[in-house]
Amino acid sequence: MFLRLAEQHRQFVQDLVMNLQALAIVLEKRGYLASCYTCGGQMNSASFMVSLGENHLIRFLVSDYGITWTEMRDDRELMKLEGAEAISQLQELADLLKNQIHSSETPNQIRQEDLSLNKAI
């Protein structure tokens, strides 16, 4: 049973890394500064970063050891989420981008207020 779970976890991380790479490409095409770096060809970890505007940065890290979402503004950490909460916040960013594409907004219009975690701050 544990070997099966370990393999499922590896597949999950690889899928997440591939989706992060795709998200970085889409964000770059929309005019955002975005990157997704992986270590080696195994796709077992990634560092995803996107600048949403002046001094507003999102960093999403994924590896076999964990998943984190960190949002920073003016070089200060606003919020750090882990695990399922981090993935949910990443989904919200992807949904905002999707809505932006459908409504033909111009790039760089994802504002700090658009992300739900900032509504609580």
N, C-alpha and C positions, 0 to 999 in steps of 0.2 A: 504494500500500500504506500509506503513512504517514498519508494523509488518512483512510483507513478505520480505522486504529488510533486516531487522534485522536478520531474520532466514537465508537468503541466505548468509549474512556476517558470521554468526556463522559457517555455513557449509564450507564456503571458508577457514576460519581460521583452522577448524579441518582438512580439506584436506591438507592444507599447513603443519600443524604440523606432520601429518602422513608421508608426503613426506620427511620432514626434518629428521625424525627418520630413515627412510629407507636410506637416503643419508649418514647419520652418520655411519650406519652399513656397507654400501658398502665401504666408505672411510677407516674405521677401517680394513676391510678385505684386502684393498689394501696397508696397512702399514702406514696410516696416524694416527695421534692423533686426534680423533674426538669424539664429544659428542653431545647429544641432550637431554636436560632436560625439562620436562613438570611439571606444577604445578597441582596436583590433577588428577582425572580421567576424567575430562571433556574435555581435549585436547583443551582448549581455549587459551593457550599460550605456547611458547617454547623458549628456549635459545639454539641455535646451535652454536658450535665452532669447528673450524678445524685449525690445525697448518700445513701450507704448506711448512714448512722448517724452517731453522734457523731464529728465531725471526720474523716470518711472520705468522700473525694470522688473521683469518676471524671470525667475530661474526655476527650472523644473529638472530635478535629477532623478534618474532611475538606475537601479542596479540590483544585483541579487541581494543586497543588504537592506534595501529600502527604497522608498519613493518619497520625494519631498517637493513641495511647491513653496517658493519664497518670493514674496513681493516686497520690493524696496522702492522708496521714494526719497530723493535727496540723500542718498547713501545711508539711509536708515531702514532697518527692517520693519515693515508694517505688519506682516503676517507670515507665519510659517505653518504649513499644513503637511500632514504625512498620510501615507496610505490611501485609503478610499476617498478621504476628504480632498487630498491633493489631486486625485484623478477627476473627481467631480468638478473641481475648480478649473482644471484643464479643459473639461468638456464645456464649461460655461464660456471660456475664451473661444473655443472652436465654434460654439453656437453664435456668439456675437459676431465672429468673422463671417459665418454663413449668412446671418441676417444682413450684415453690411453688404455682402456681395449681391444679395437678392434685392436690396433697396438701392443699389448703385451709389452708395455714399462714396465720398472721396477717401483716400488712404489717411491713416493717422487720426481717425475719428473715434477709436475706442478710447473712451475717457475713463479716468479712475472711477467715476461714479457708476459706470456701466458694469463693473465687476461686483458681484453680490458681497464679497468679503469686505469691500470698502464701505458698503452701506451700513455695516455694523460698527465701523470705526468712528 
